[in-house]
Amino acid sequence: MNSTAEGIGAESGIVLFPNPVNDFLTVTAPANLKARHFVIADVAGRELRRFSLDGVRTAVSMEGLTTGIYLFRVLDFKGNLVDSGTLVKE
């Protein structure tokens, strides 16, 4: 299933797939989007992983994360929130 990111920045054009995910999540973003970081957090909001977004398509490893629901945040170069939502690890 492809999932357009939901949340405050749904109009940002960021797409996550597959969602649910097993090993690797692909994050695509429009070339003109100033997103710099993809953050994975637990449901309590604690940051678990942070990845740099390099270019239009970035592969994010989900290795080592247990099955469950996670939050994600996409941040710009200043740390401002660009998009957010949920993803499922199978």
BELWO-V679681 format. One record per helix or strand of 3 or more residues. SS is the DSSP state (H for helix, E for strand). FROM is the first residue (numbers start at 1). LEN is the number of residues. If there is no record, write none. Layout:
BEGIN
SS_FROM_LEN / SS_FROM_LEN
END
This chain:
BEGIN
H_10_3 / E_15_3 / E_24_5 / E_35_7 / E_47_6 / E_57_5 / E_68_9 / E_81_9
END
